[in-house]
Every structure is written in C-alpha cells, then in structure tokens.
C-alpha cells in the first residue's frame, strides 16, 4: 500500500483501505493518471446496458471509489458519477431515436 494512502487512512479513521498483497499497489498519482480511462470504461458499461449492480463489481468502479475515498473533494462519488453518465447516455439515445 502506498505511503500516501496510509497517511490518508490515518487522518480519516472512517476511510476503508484495502491492502491486497497479491497485486502491486497503486499510487494516488497512478490512479489519478488513469481516471479518464476509468470514466471511459464506466461510460462504455452504461452504454452497453450493464446494471449498476454488475458495474459495482468491476475494477473501474473500485478505482473510482478509491479515488473518491482518498480525495473526496477532487473526485465525485461513483454513484453520482454513474447517475450523471446514465442520464447523459439516456438523453443521447432518446435524441438518436
């Protein structure tokens, strides 16, 4: 687990940090750099009609949740993000029809 995440967890006792020793840990900078890819993956899942329940079990959802938990002022809650993307996709589909 990165030192940045450990420090953030110490500052906020309600923060849930998952330390998975079997996979390499990601730094906050790496998560932030991949944010556009996670957003694109979320949009693609919504466009494909995948349910929220299934989306919540994906890597992109976990990473979006981790970013929000670590830096809540910079990254919105994935549920809110999902709702915004879903509304946008639904509007685009309605216009197309």
Protein Blocks (a to p, Z undefined) as FASTA:
>chain_A
ZZklmmmmmmmmmbccdddfkbccddfklmmmmmmmmmmmmmmmmmnopafklmmmpmkl
mmmmmmmmmmmmlpccfklmmmmmmmmmmmmmmmmZZ
